[in-house]
Amino acid sequence: MKPRYNILFLLLTALAGGAFLSSCVKSRMGETEFSGLKPVVQIPEGGMANFTTTALTFPGTDSVDTARFRINFAATNVAGKDVVITLGYDAKALADVNTGLDPTSQYAKFPDSTYSFTVSKVTVKAGQNYSDPISFIVYPSKIDPSQSYMFPISILDAAGNTISGDFGTIYYHVIGNPIAGNYLWDWTRWNNNDGSGSPTSSSFTGHPAIFSPDNPTTIEVPSGYYLGARYVLSFTNTNGVLSDFQVILNPSDVTSQLTANGITVTEGPTILKADPVAGVYKFHYSVFNGSAYRYLIDKYYR
């Protein structure tokens, strides 16, 4: 299976390992003392610091997708011999996460039919600091996008070595949201500031789009203009009745994709339609690119 861009996890191995070591070394008369450091076994991609990057988003029509992580033997030297690490599902880690959430935001364990994780032993081989990649397989077409699921994987035994307190668990999860999932997408552009006349030939219809949840009442989805600055759509959920829809452009995208390239948002974004029953959402914004105006409409529908 080809790797997918939309599995949202980062391989922060060097950064996490380096940050850990720098916090433990001792300074002596201007020299750095490493001899007292003990090996620590960790999941560099894991920990609550990387919680947002282990949220899994994918087209719900996909039959299979895969997330991968590694075990790091964090030490001043490579492993002197094979280090066999025991991994497993961690029900306590799931309970601990849910303790800090209100009932509408809590996670259930991934249903058995929606994932595959059969790895229980992983080896960091002698002369290495990292294991081979470990796979967590997900079956997106079997997942209900309106429900929140989690599968925490923890280091259960580190062959006598210390297990990292901050990076001992990786929290693969799906954020449930009642409007999340797959949509069709029409994008229309006019080279003016009022949407009059004929749209440009760059307009399109029927492209795929994904409403990716930030939380149970907020999603993000790319717009069609230029580099695809994302709409951030939020709403209120009152016992299943959705209301008070609000939309903005992702502020980071505005800065990096638009402002940095001399593009100014002159109007919007505004909601032209938000119908969760019919599954239709329509947004508009206008820009000035330094020499001309652009009038833009994105429509998403099921």
C-alpha atoms as a printed R data frame, in Angstrom:
    type eleno elety resid chain resno       x      y       z
1   ATOM     1    CA   MET     A     1   0.000  0.000   0.000
2   ATOM     2    CA   LYS     A     2   1.350  3.411  -0.874
3   ATOM     3    CA   PRO     A     3   1.966  5.794   2.054
4   ATOM     4    CA   ARG     A     4  -0.710  8.432   2.470
5   ATOM     5    CA   TYR     A     5  -0.256 12.143   3.088
6   ATOM     6    CA   ASN     A     6  -3.273 12.321   5.375
7   ATOM     7    CA   ILE     A     7  -2.059 10.141   8.222
8   ATOM     8    CA   LEU     A     8  -1.274 12.948  10.594
9   ATOM     9    CA   PHE     A     9   1.773 11.816  12.573
10  ATOM    10    CA   LEU     A    10   5.363 13.125  12.587
11  ATOM    11    CA   LEU     A    11   8.618 11.237  12.995
12  ATOM    12    CA   LEU     A    12  10.163 13.489  15.651
13  ATOM    13    CA   THR     A    13  12.791 10.979  16.679
14  ATOM    14    CA   ALA     A    14  15.879 13.150  16.659
15  ATOM    15    CA   LEU     A    15  14.124 16.101  18.250
16  ATOM    16    CA   ALA     A    16  12.481 14.106  21.047
17  ATOM    17    CA   GLY     A    17  15.599 12.086  21.796
18  ATOM    18    CA   GLY     A    18  17.803 15.162  21.748
19  ATOM    19    CA   ALA     A    19  15.447 17.118  23.999
20  ATOM    20    CA   PHE     A    20  15.450 14.283  26.513
21  ATOM    21    CA   LEU     A    21  19.205 13.947  26.614
22  ATOM    22    CA   SER     A    22  19.803 17.666  26.907
23  ATOM    23    CA   SER     A    23  17.616 17.771  30.009
24  ATOM    24    CA   CYS     A    24  19.607 15.057  31.759
25  ATOM    25    CA   VAL     A    25  23.260 15.838  31.118
26  ATOM    26    CA   LYS     A    26  25.425 17.408  33.801
27  ATOM    27    CA   SER     A    27  27.792 20.303  33.317
28  ATOM    28    CA   ARG     A    28  31.172 20.142  35.096
29  ATOM    29    CA   MET     A    29  33.651 23.005  34.775
30  ATOM    30    CA   GLY     A    30  32.481 23.740  31.231
31  ATOM    31    CA   GLU     A    31  32.502 20.072  30.248
32  ATOM    32    CA   THR     A    32  29.467 17.914  29.551
33  ATOM    33    CA   GLU     A    33  29.287 14.710  31.571
34  ATOM    34    CA   PHE     A    34  27.518 11.824  29.829
35  ATOM    35    CA   SER     A    35  28.874  8.866  31.750
36  ATOM    36    CA   GLY     A    36  26.090  8.839  34.351
37  ATOM    37    CA   LEU     A    37  23.243  8.726  31.851
38  ATOM    38    CA   LYS     A    38  21.140  5.566  31.877
39  ATOM    39    CA   PRO     A    39  19.339  4.299  28.760
40  ATOM    40    CA   VAL     A    40  15.706  5.285  28.391
41  ATOM    41    CA   VAL     A    41  13.301  3.509  26.048
42  ATOM    42    CA   GLN     A    42  10.719  5.709  24.393
43  ATOM    43    CA   ILE     A    43   8.339  6.228  21.469
44  ATOM    44    CA   PRO     A    44   9.560  9.504  19.925
45  ATOM    45    CA   GLU     A    45   6.325  9.969  17.946
46  ATOM    46    CA   GLY     A    46   4.258  9.430  21.109
47  ATOM    47    CA   GLY     A    47   3.473 11.270  24.319
48  ATOM    48    CA   MET     A    48   0.889 13.949  24.983
49  ATOM    49    CA   ALA     A    49   3.268 16.468  23.411
50  ATOM    50    CA   ASN     A    50   2.543 14.803  20.064
51  ATOM    51    CA   PHE     A    51  -1.134 14.102  20.721
52  ATOM    52    CA   THR     A    52  -2.420 16.228  17.848
53  ATOM    53    CA   THR     A    53  -0.046 14.604  15.353
54  ATOM    54    CA   THR     A    54  -1.349 11.122  16.194
55  ATOM    55    CA   ALA     A    55  -4.913 12.042  15.233
56  ATOM    56    CA   LEU     A    56  -5.792  9.905  12.212
57  ATOM    57    CA   THR     A    57  -7.740 11.415   9.330
58  ATOM    58    CA   PHE     A    58  -8.454  9.655   6.069
59  ATOM    59    CA   PRO     A    59 -11.099  9.291   3.350
60  ATOM    60    CA   GLY     A    60 -13.790  7.079   4.824
61  ATOM    61    CA   THR     A    61 -13.991  5.135   1.569
62  ATOM    62    CA   ASP     A    62 -10.438  3.818   1.941
63  ATOM    63    CA   SER     A    63 -10.244  0.134   2.751
64  ATOM    64    CA   VAL     A    64  -6.953  0.288   4.675
65  ATOM    65    CA   ASP     A    65  -4.455  2.837   5.944
66  ATOM    66    CA   THR     A    66  -1.337  2.512   8.091
67  ATOM    67    CA   ALA     A    67   0.350  4.618  10.755
68  ATOM    68    CA   ARG     A    68   3.912  3.795  11.812
69  ATOM    69    CA   PHE     A    69   6.116  4.533  14.803
70  ATOM    70    CA   ARG     A    70   9.442  3.327  16.211
71  ATOM    71    CA   ILE     A    71  11.043  2.499  19.512
72  ATOM    72    CA   ASN     A    72  14.079  4.560  20.493
73  ATOM    73    CA   PHE     A    73  16.817  3.233  22.796
74  ATOM    74    CA   ALA     A    74  17.905  6.673  24.004
75  ATOM    75    CA   ALA     A    75  21.430  6.337  25.347
76  ATOM    76    CA   THR     A    76  24.888  7.811  24.985
77  ATOM    77    CA   ASN     A    77  25.829  4.772  22.883
78  ATOM    78    CA   VAL     A    78  24.051  2.322  20.623
79  ATOM    79    CA   ALA     A    79  22.564 -0.811  22.147
80  ATOM    80    CA   GLY     A    80  25.324 -3.203  23.166
81  ATOM    81    CA   LYS     A    81  23.051 -6.191  22.607
82  ATOM    82    CA   ASP     A    82  19.563 -6.884  21.283
83  ATOM    83    CA   VAL     A    83  16.977 -5.126  23.464
84  ATOM    84    CA   VAL     A    84  13.547 -6.779  23.309
85  ATOM    85    CA   ILE     A    85  10.714 -4.377  24.122
86  ATOM    86    CA   THR     A    86   7.167 -5.454  25.009
87  ATOM    87    CA   LEU     A    87   4.300 -3.329  23.649
88  ATOM    88    CA   GLY     A    88   0.563 -3.488  24.121
89  ATOM    89    CA   TYR     A    89  -2.791 -1.736  24.275
90  ATOM    90    CA   ASP     A    90  -3.030  0.431  27.400
91  ATOM    91    CA   ALA     A    91  -6.565  0.680  28.817
92  ATOM    92    CA   LYS     A    92  -5.352  2.847  31.716
93  ATOM    93    CA   ALA     A    93  -3.905  5.415  29.311
94  ATOM    94    CA   LEU     A    94  -7.303  5.654  27.596
95  ATOM    95    CA   ALA     A    95  -9.045  6.083  30.947
96  ATOM    96    CA   ASP     A    96  -6.551  8.751  31.994
97  ATOM    97    CA   VAL     A    97  -7.215 10.767  28.821
98  ATOM    98    CA   ASN     A    98 -10.982 10.496  29.280
99  ATOM    99    CA   THR     A    99 -10.720 11.685  32.880
100 ATOM   100    CA   GLY     A   100  -9.876 15.173  31.653
101 ATOM   101    CA   LEU     A   101 -12.673 15.338  29.058
102 ATOM   102    CA   ASP     A   102 -16.377 16.080  29.279
103 ATOM   103    CA   PRO     A   103 -18.646 13.124  28.387
104 ATOM   104    CA   THR     A   104 -19.375 14.400  24.862
105 ATOM   105    CA   SER     A   105 -15.645 14.430  24.018
106 ATOM   106    CA   GLN     A   106 -14.523 11.135  25.533
107 ATOM   107    CA   TYR     A   107 -12.973  8.341  23.482
108 ATOM   108    CA   ALA     A   108 -13.988  4.704  23.159
109 ATOM   109    CA   LYS     A   109 -11.525  1.989  22.227
110 ATOM   110    CA   PHE     A   110 -11.326  1.353  18.488
111 ATOM   111    CA   PRO     A   111 -13.839 -1.409  17.678
112 ATOM   112    CA   ASP     A   112 -12.059 -4.660  16.844
113 ATOM   113    CA   SER     A   113 -13.165 -4.589  13.197
114 ATOM   114    CA   THR     A   114 -11.630 -1.147  12.574
115 ATOM   115    CA   TYR     A   115  -7.958 -1.820  13.310
116 ATOM   116    CA   SER     A   116  -5.178 -4.401  13.385
117 ATOM   117    CA   PHE     A   117  -2.288 -4.345  15.827
118 ATOM   118    CA   THR     A   118  -0.615 -7.689  16.428
119 ATOM   119    CA   VAL     A   119   2.871 -6.589  17.500
120 ATOM   120    CA   SER     A   120   3.782 -7.519  21.078
121 ATOM   121    CA   LYS     A   121   7.594 -7.710  20.915
122 ATOM   122    CA   VAL     A   122   9.944 -5.284  19.190
123 ATOM   123    CA   THR     A   123  13.732 -5.505  19.042
124 ATOM   124    CA   VAL     A   124  16.243 -2.695  19.011
125 ATOM   125    CA   LYS     A   125  19.137 -4.624  17.529
126 ATOM   126    CA   ALA     A   126  22.685 -4.518  18.858
127 ATOM   127    CA   GLY     A   127  24.522 -1.577  17.337
128 ATOM   128    CA   GLN     A   128  21.293  0.400  16.798
129 ATOM   129    CA   ASN     A   129  19.272  3.013  18.666
130 ATOM   130    CA   TYR     A   130  15.966  2.506  16.840
131 ATOM   131    CA   SER     A   131  13.690 -0.403  16.040
132 ATOM   132    CA   ASP     A   132  12.252 -1.058  12.624
133 ATOM   133    CA   PRO     A   133   8.940  0.770  11.957
134 ATOM   134    CA   ILE     A   134   5.929 -0.668  13.775
135 ATOM   135    CA   SER     A   135   2.548 -0.577  12.032
136 ATOM   136    CA   PHE     A   136  -0.878  0.300  13.376
137 ATOM   137    CA   ILE     A   137  -3.359 -0.604  10.633
138 ATOM   138    CA   VAL     A   138  -6.742  1.090  10.340
139 ATOM   139    CA   TYR     A   139  -9.764  0.208   8.177
140 ATOM   140    CA   PRO     A   140 -11.330  3.651   7.522
141 ATOM   141    CA   SER     A   141 -14.434  2.416   5.708
142 ATOM   142    CA   LYS     A   142 -15.482  0.602   8.896
143 ATOM   143    CA   ILE     A   143 -15.125  3.653  11.166
144 ATOM   144    CA   ASP     A   144 -18.073  5.843  12.114
145 ATOM   145    CA   PRO     A   145 -16.674  9.397  11.665
146 ATOM   146    CA   SER     A   146 -19.180 10.789  14.141
147 ATOM   147    CA   GLN     A   147 -17.607  8.762  16.987
148 ATOM   148    CA   SER     A   148 -14.330  9.333  18.836
149 ATOM   149    CA   TYR     A   149 -11.988  6.346  19.162
150 ATOM   150    CA   MET     A   150  -8.541  5.799  20.650
151 ATOM   151    CA   PHE     A   151  -5.976  3.009  20.807
152 ATOM   152    CA   PRO     A   152  -3.101  3.904  23.159
153 ATOM   153    CA   ILE     A   153  -0.030  1.704  22.679
154 ATOM   154    CA   SER     A   154   2.441  1.672  25.572
155 ATOM   155    CA   ILE     A   155   5.848  0.246  26.315
156 ATOM   156    CA   LEU     A   156   5.002 -2.397  28.915
157 ATOM   157    CA   ASP     A   157   8.491 -3.779  29.498
158 ATOM   158    CA   ALA     A   158  11.860 -2.352  28.472
159 ATOM   159    CA   ALA     A   159  14.137 -5.291  29.304
160 ATOM   160    CA   GLY     A   160  15.276 -3.706  32.550
161 ATOM   161    CA   ASN     A   161  15.780 -0.236  31.105
162 ATOM   162    CA   THR     A   162  13.862  2.870  32.130
163 ATOM   163    CA   ILE     A   163  10.609  3.561  30.279
164 ATOM   164    CA   SER     A   164  10.170  7.226  29.384
165 ATOM   165    CA   GLY     A   165   7.549  8.947  31.491
166 ATOM   166    CA   ASP     A   166   6.725 11.432  28.740
167 ATOM   167    CA   PHE     A   167   7.106  9.282  25.631
168 ATOM   168    CA   GLY     A   168   6.138  5.816  26.814
169 ATOM   169    CA   THR     A   169   2.750  5.785  25.062
170 ATOM   170    CA   ILE     A   170   1.499  6.704  21.594
171 ATOM   171    CA   TYR     A   171  -2.137  7.817  21.436
172 ATOM   172    CA   TYR     A   172  -3.599  6.927  18.042
173 ATOM   173    CA   HIS     A   173  -7.076  8.409  17.908
174 ATOM   174    CA   VAL     A   174  -9.949  9.522  15.727
175 ATOM   175    CA   ILE     A   175 -11.941 12.605  16.718
176 ATOM   176    CA   GLY     A   176 -15.664 12.073  16.236
177 ATOM   177    CA   ASN     A   177 -17.630 14.910  14.709
178 ATOM   178    CA   PRO     A   178 -21.171 14.681  13.256
179 ATOM   179    CA   ILE     A   179 -20.240 16.477  10.024
180 ATOM   180    CA   ALA     A   180 -16.772 14.949   9.549
181 ATOM   181    CA   GLY     A   181 -15.997 12.739   6.586
182 ATOM   182    CA   ASN     A   182 -16.099 12.721   2.799
183 ATOM   183    CA   TYR     A   183 -17.735 15.335   0.606
184 ATOM   184    CA   LEU     A   184 -17.850 16.350  -3.020
185 ATOM   185    CA   TRP     A   185 -16.479 19.805  -3.730
186 ATOM   186    CA   ASP     A   186 -17.242 22.513  -6.271
187 ATOM   187    CA   TRP     A   187 -14.975 25.546  -6.468
188 ATOM   188    CA   THR     A   188 -15.810 28.673  -8.478
189 ATOM   189    CA   ARG     A   189 -13.607 31.688  -9.135
190 ATOM   190    CA   TRP     A   190 -14.320 35.020 -10.775
191 ATOM   191    CA   ASN     A   191 -11.629 37.523 -11.686
192 ATOM   192    CA   ASN     A   192 -13.499 40.448 -10.133
193 ATOM   193    CA   ASN     A   193 -14.738 41.558  -6.740
194 ATOM   194    CA   ASP     A   194 -18.482 40.868  -7.122
195 ATOM   195    CA   GLY     A   195 -18.869 37.453  -8.788
196 ATOM   196    CA   SER     A   196 -20.419 38.866 -11.933
197 ATOM   197    CA   GLY     A   197 -20.023 37.398 -15.400
198 ATOM   198    CA   SER     A   198 -18.582 33.996 -16.219
199 ATOM   199    CA   PRO     A   199 -16.337 32.050 -13.819
200 ATOM   200    CA   THR     A   200 -12.761 31.313 -14.829
201 ATOM   201    CA   SER     A   201 -11.683 28.043 -16.426
202 ATOM   202    CA   SER     A   202  -9.809 27.113 -13.247
203 ATOM   203    CA   SER     A   203 -13.150 26.464 -11.519
204 ATOM   204    CA   PHE     A   204 -14.080 22.826 -10.961
205 ATOM   205    CA   THR     A   205 -16.886 20.534  -9.811
206 ATOM   206    CA   GLY     A   206 -17.087 17.150  -8.135
207 ATOM   207    CA   HIS     A   207 -13.634 16.996  -6.574
208 ATOM   208    CA   PRO     A   208 -13.218 15.029  -3.320
209 ATOM   209    CA   ALA     A   209 -12.833 16.856  -0.011
210 ATOM   210    CA   ILE     A   210 -12.585 15.800   3.619
211 ATOM   211    CA   PHE     A   211 -14.051 17.576   6.628
212 ATOM   212    CA   SER     A   212 -11.260 16.830   9.117
213 ATOM   213    CA   PRO     A   213 -12.275 17.320  12.772
214 ATOM   214    CA   ASP     A   214 -10.274 19.455  15.197
215 ATOM   215    CA   ASN     A   215 -12.691 18.532  17.976
216 ATOM   216    CA   PRO     A   216 -16.336 17.363  18.221
217 ATOM   217    CA   THR     A   217 -17.687 20.749  17.080
218 ATOM   218    CA   THR     A   218 -15.011 22.076  14.707
219 ATOM   219    CA   ILE     A   219 -13.777 20.863  11.319
220 ATOM   220    CA   GLU     A   220 -11.262 22.145   8.791
221 ATOM   221    CA   VAL     A   221 -11.373 21.782   5.015
222 ATOM   222    CA   PRO     A   222  -9.174 23.292   2.273
223 ATOM   223    CA   SER     A   223 -10.522 26.053   0.068
224 ATOM   224    CA   GLY     A   224  -9.843 26.054  -3.656
225 ATOM   225    CA   TYR     A   225  -7.865 29.272  -4.054
226 ATOM   226    CA   TYR     A   226  -4.088 29.306  -4.548
227 ATOM   227    CA   LEU     A   227  -2.478 27.062  -1.886
228 ATOM   228    CA   GLY     A   228  -5.786 26.002  -0.346
229 ATOM   229    CA   ALA     A   229  -6.057 28.022   2.857
230 ATOM   230    CA   ARG     A   230  -8.354 26.034   5.145
231 ATOM   231    CA   TYR     A   231 -11.783 27.015   6.323
232 ATOM   232    CA   VAL     A   232 -12.337 26.434  10.038
233 ATOM   233    CA   LEU     A   233 -16.041 25.685  10.556
234 ATOM   234    CA   SER     A   234 -17.425 25.522  14.099
235 ATOM   235    CA   PHE     A   235 -20.930 24.912  15.406
236 ATOM   236    CA   THR     A   236 -23.006 24.159  18.487
237 ATOM   237    CA   ASN     A   237 -24.331 20.655  19.055
238 ATOM   238    CA   THR     A   238 -27.416 20.591  21.285
239 ATOM   239    CA   ASN     A   239 -28.440 16.958  21.734
240 ATOM   240    CA   GLY     A   240 -27.783 16.260  18.080
241 ATOM   241    CA   VAL     A   241 -29.257 19.514  16.747
242 ATOM   242    CA   LEU     A   242 -26.500 21.522  15.047
243 ATOM   243    CA   SER     A   243 -26.693 25.315  14.987
244 ATOM   244    CA   ASP     A   244 -24.737 28.576  15.232
245 ATOM   245    CA   PHE     A   245 -22.321 27.772  12.397
246 ATOM   246    CA   GLN     A   246 -19.314 30.080  12.227
247 ATOM   247    CA   VAL     A   247 -16.480 30.097   9.677
248 ATOM   248    CA   ILE     A   248 -13.032 31.682   9.516
249 ATOM   249    CA   LEU     A   249  -9.905 31.019   7.502
250 ATOM   250    CA   ASN     A   250  -7.185 29.216   9.415
251 ATOM   251    CA   PRO     A   251  -5.060 32.149  10.734
252 ATOM   252    CA   SER     A   252  -1.795 30.294  10.160
253 ATOM   253    CA   ASP     A   253  -2.765 29.623   6.537
254 ATOM   254    CA   VAL     A   254  -3.700 33.263   6.014
255 ATOM   255    CA   THR     A   255  -0.264 34.319   7.231
256 ATOM   256    CA   SER     A   256   1.824 31.683   5.421
257 ATOM   257    CA   GLN     A   257  -0.176 31.194   2.219
258 ATOM   258    CA   LEU     A   258  -1.796 34.559   1.568
259 ATOM   259    CA   THR     A   259  -0.171 37.466   3.420
260 ATOM   260    CA   ALA     A   260   3.340 36.126   2.806
261 ATOM   261    CA   ASN     A   261   2.602 36.142  -0.926
262 ATOM   262    CA   GLY     A   262   1.112 39.620  -1.097
263 ATOM   263    CA   ILE     A   263  -2.517 38.454  -1.057
264 ATOM   264    CA   THR     A   264  -5.077 40.281   1.090
265 ATOM   265    CA   VAL     A   265  -8.484 38.944   2.101
266 ATOM   266    CA   THR     A   266 -10.894 41.765   1.255
267 ATOM   267    CA   GLU     A   267 -14.184 40.092   2.157
268 ATOM   268    CA   GLY     A   268 -15.267 37.102   4.227
269 ATOM   269    CA   PRO     A   269 -15.184 34.317   4.688
270 ATOM   270    CA   THR     A   270 -18.942 34.133   4.992
271 ATOM   271    CA   ILE     A   271 -21.364 31.229   5.128
272 ATOM   272    CA   LEU     A   272 -23.726 31.148   2.163
273 ATOM   273    CA   LYS     A   273 -25.254 27.856   3.272
274 ATOM   274    CA   ALA     A   274 -24.805 25.445   6.167
275 ATOM   275    CA   ASP     A   275 -27.330 22.607   6.075
276 ATOM   276    CA   PRO     A   276 -26.202 19.617   8.171
277 ATOM   277    CA   VAL     A   277 -29.395 17.699   7.394
278 ATOM   278    CA   ALA     A   278 -28.839 17.860   3.652
279 ATOM   279    CA   GLY     A   279 -25.053 17.787   4.075
280 ATOM   280    CA   VAL     A   280 -24.451 20.981   2.077
281 ATOM   281    CA   TYR     A   281 -22.044 23.787   3.009
282 ATOM   282    CA   LYS     A   282 -21.186 26.823   0.889
283 ATOM   283    CA   PHE     A   283 -18.615 29.515   1.755
284 ATOM   284    CA   HIS     A   284 -17.330 32.687   0.090
285 ATOM   285    CA   TYR     A   285 -14.363 35.008   0.413
286 ATOM   286    CA   SER     A   286 -12.666 37.581  -1.825
287 ATOM   287    CA   VAL     A   287  -9.006 38.528  -2.160
288 ATOM   288    CA   PHE     A   288  -6.776 41.117  -3.806
289 ATOM   289    CA   ASN     A   289  -3.490 39.682  -5.057
290 ATOM   290    CA   GLY     A   290  -1.702 42.995  -5.598
291 ATOM   291    CA   SER     A   291  -2.995 43.551  -9.093
292 ATOM   292    CA   ALA     A   292  -6.469 42.024  -9.349
293 ATOM   293    CA   TYR     A   293  -9.458 40.890  -7.312
294 ATOM   294    CA   ARG     A   294 -10.681 37.317  -7.006
295 ATOM   295    CA   TYR     A   295 -14.216 36.362  -5.949
296 ATOM   296    CA   LEU     A   296 -14.311 32.794  -4.619
297 ATOM   297    CA   ILE     A   297 -16.984 30.262  -3.644
298 ATOM   298    CA   ASP     A   298 -16.431 26.749  -2.251
299 ATOM   299    CA   LYS     A   299 -19.355 24.338  -2.019
300 ATOM   300    CA   TYR     A   300 -19.161 20.971  -0.223
301 ATOM   301    CA   TYR     A   301 -21.970 18.424  -0.419
302 ATOM   302    CA   ARG     A   302 -22.822 14.765   0.069
